[in-house]
Amino acid sequence: MMNVSLETWIITAVVLLGIIVVDLILQVRRKTETSFKEAAIMSAFFISLAIAFMPFVGATWGSEFGEQYIAGFITEWSLSVDNLFVFLIIFTKLKVPAKARSQALIVGIMIALILRFIFIAVGAAAIAAYSWVFYIFGAFLVYTAISLVKEHFSDHDDTDAPGGKMIDFLKRRVNVVEEFHGAKVSIRQDGKRYFTPLLFAMVAIGSADILFALDSIPAVFGLTSEPYIVFTANAFALLGLRQLYFLLSGLLLRLKYLGLGLSVILGWIGVKLAIHALHTNELPFINGGKHVEGLPEITTELSLGVILGTITIATVTSLIATRKK
């Protein structure tokens, strides 16, 4: 078990928050759109920063926790790439200009960090109090995996942006203008405050963040039970999401098998959670309330191999299948 001091938690949170604030300030001050070159450099920087955190975790708390962190980060990063599809739908549906997209992404990332911190705290407390929570997490991940498979093979094209009802609610209760005004969320006209469509893009992304957290938090808890690793893996995966969007926006539609790859990963972690729950079983209607013996142990190394292999296969096969397009 990791012994993470309060000081370490505070320093980590302050550093991560500082990176986000600096990124926000630089984006607000810039006059041009994010270029492909800039997005590539910054994405490489954030990914390198996340990978460099692994030796720190391993040296401080042991190599096992370092492996758990990197497995969690890769899983969360992969889920974040899939989340970019939803962001693309939101921006397309609401016709958000490039300048405003960057602003909306930063705010969305900040909302996601806050939501995930809350979800992590609740999840960690639930796991500490009730071992059967692993059954719920495992079942939810398997259900999500099956849903992703059905979605992939479905002929129905569901492109509705999240937060539709909330957006309709806001439009009825606040003054709005139809056109965007750069990266401004609100403007003043005739002495009144009006909100621009950028507000609705942020609401949609915030709504999507809640749905994303419902998948990602159980997934990473299936790889580690340490809240510090869960939080840092999520935070590092989210930090470079804005730059990653501009880097991959032209490639997103080519990653046609990413959803299937994620379904394999989520299904694998769901089974891993179920096996762990059976090892620590306390439910009276399962094996008389006793621990189930003889079940295999799924190691972090094996899970890391499955995650890396699945993402690689899904990416390569997607690019090959769509190369003519």
N, C-alpha and C positions, 0 to 999 in steps of 0.2 A: 504493500500500500504506500502511495506517495504521501510524504509529509510536506505539504505546501504551506508556507507561512503566509500570514496576512500581508506582510510587506511584499512578498513575491506577487501575490494577487494584485495588490495596488499598483506596483511598478508595471506589471504586464498590462493592466487596464489603461494606465496613463499613457504608456508608449503607443498602444494600439489606437487610443483615442487621439493622441497627438498626430499620428500619421494621417488619420482621417481628416482632422481639422486642417492640417497643412495642405492636403490634397484639395479640400473644399475651397480654401483661400486662393490657391493657385488657379483653380478652375474658374472662380468668380472673376478673377482679375484678367484672365486671358481674353484676347480679342479674336482669336482664330479657333477653328474647329480642331478636334483631336485628330492628328494625322496617323496614318498606318504605322510609320516609323516610330513615332512617339509611343503609340499604344504597344508596339512590339517591345520597345526598350523597357517601358514601365512594367509590362506584364512579366518580362524576364526578371526584372528586379524583384517584384513581389514573390514570384515563385522561388527564386533563389533565397530570398529572406525566409520563406516558409521552410524550405529544405534545410537551411542553415540552423534552424531552431531545433532540428532533430538531435544533432550532437550535443547541444546544450542540455536537452532533456535527458539524453542517455548518460552524459557525464555527471549530471546532478542527482538523478534518481535511479539510474540503471538502464542497461540496454533494452530490457524488455519494454519499459515504458517509452523509450525512443521509438521502438518498432510499432507500438500501439499508436503513438502520435502520427507517424508518417502514414500508417494505414488509414487512420481517421482522416488525415488531411487529403489524401488522394481520393477517398470516397466522397468527402464533402466537396472537393474541387470538381469532381466529375458530376455530382448532382448540381453544382452551380452552373456548369456549362449547359446542362439540360434546362436549367431555369432561365437561361438567356433566351431560349425559344419563346417563353412566355413574355419576357420583356419585349422581344421583337414584335409579338402580336399586339401588345399594349401600345407601343409607339406607332405601329402601322395603323391600328384602328383609330387612334386619337390624333393621327397626323402630326406627331411631335417633331419639330425641327431639330437638327443635329445639336445645336448649341444648347437647347433646353433638355435634350436627352441626357447629356452628361450631368446636368444639375439634378435631374430626377433620379438618376442612378445613385448619386452620392447620398441623397436623402434616403432613398430606399435601402441602401446598405447600412446606414445608421439605424434605421428602424429595425432591420433584420438583426443587427448586433444586439440591440436592446431586447427584442423578442426572444432571441435564442438564449440570452443570458437568463431571462426569466424561465424559459422552458427547461434549461439545464438545471437550474436550482430546484425546480419542482420535480423534474425527473430523478435527480440524484437523491432528493429526500424520499421520494416514493420507493426507489430501489432499496435504499437503506432500511426502510421500515417494512417493506413487503417484498419478499423474493418472488412472489407470483406475478409481479409487474412484468417480469421478463416474458411471461407467456403472452401478455397483452402486446408488448413491443414486437415480439416475434410474429404473432398472428397479423398485426397491422402491416409489417414489412412484407410478409408473404402475400397478403391481400393487395398491397400496392404493386408488388411485382407482377401479379396476375393481371391487374388493371393496366399496367404498362404494355403487357403483351397484347391484351385485347385492343388497346388503343392503337397499337402499331398495325394490326391486321384489320382494323375497322375501316370501312369505306366512308364513314361519316367524318366530315371535316369540321370539328368543333373549334372555331377560332374566336369565341367570345372572350373578351378580356375580363380578368377578375375585377371584383369591386363594383360591378354594374349597379346593383341596388343602392350601395352607399353613394355612388356618384349621382344617381337620380335623386336621392334624398337631399344631397347638398345643393343640387341645382335648384330645387324648389325653395330653399331656405336662405340662399346667399345671392348677392348680385354677381352675375358672371358676364364676361365678354366672350365672343366667339373666336376671336383671333389671339394668337400668341404675341407676347411682347418680350421677345428675347428670352432671357432666363428668369423673368419676373413671375412670381406666383400671384401677385396682386398689384393693382394700379389704382390711382385716384382719378376719377372723372366727374366733373361737375360737383365737386365737393363730397362725392361718395366713394366708398371703397368697393372695387370690383375685383373678382378673382378670375385669373386666366385659366385656360384648359390645362396648364401645367399642374395646377393643383389636383386635377382629376387623374392625371398620369401618376402623380405621387401616391394618391389614394389607391389606385389600381395596383401599383407595385407593392405598397404596404399590405394590401389584401393578399397578394401572391406570396409575400414573405411569410405570412402566417401558415399558408398551405405548405410552403417549402420546409418550414421548421418541423411540421408534423411528420415529414419523411426523414429529414436529416438527423434530428436528435435521436430517435430510436436506432437509426442506422449506426451512428458513431458509438452509442452506448452498447451496441452489440460487439464492438471491437475493444472497448475499454470501459471500466467502471469508474475511472478517475475524472471528476468534474473539471479539473484544470486542463487535462488533455482534451476533453470534449470541447471546452470553450476555445482554447487556442487553435485547435484544428478547424473549428468553424470560423473563427475570426480571420485566420490567415487565408482561408479559402474565399472569404468575402472581400478581403482588402483590395485585391486587384481585379475585382469583378467589373468595375467600370471600364478599365483599360482593356480587359479581356473582351468585353462586348464589342468595342470598336475594332479590335484585332480580328475577331472571329465572325463579325457580322456578315461578311461575304461567304463564310464557310458553313454557317449554321445549318442552312438548308441542305448541305451535302452530308451532314452527319445523320443519315437516315436510320442507321442501326444503333445509334447511341441509346435510345430508349430500351431496346432489347438488351443491350449490354448492362444497363442499369438494373433492369429487371432481374438478370442473373445475379448481380451483386447483392441487391436487396433481398432476393430469395435466399441466397447463401447465408447472409447475416441473420435473416429471420430464422432459418433452421439452426444456426449456431446459438441463437438466443434460446430457442426451444430446448435444445440439448442442455444448455447451461441451467435452464429452469428445472429440468428433470433431475439434474445432478443435485440441486438444492431444494427439491420439491417439498412443500409443506401443505399442499392441498389434500384434504382427506379423501376426496373421490378419485385421486390418482395414486395408484399403488399403495393404497391405504395410508396415505400421508407420509410415506417413507421415501427416502432418496432412491432413485432408480440407478442400480449398479450396472456396470458393463458397457455403458455407452462410450463412444469414442470422444476424445478430447480434440477439439479443433483449435490448433495453435494460431498465434498471431502471424507467424511466418507463413503458414499455409493460407490463411485468409489474405495476407498481403500478396502472395503469388496469384491467387484467384482474381483479386481486384485488378492488379497490373495486367495480367494476361487477358482478362475480359475486356478492359478498356482498350488495350492495344488491338485486339482482334476486331472489336466493334468499329474502331476508328479506321483501321486499314481497309476493312471490307466496305465500309461506307464510302471512302474516297475512291476505291476501285469501281464500285457500282455506279457512282455518279460522275466519273471522270469525263464522259462524253457530254454531260450537261454543263 
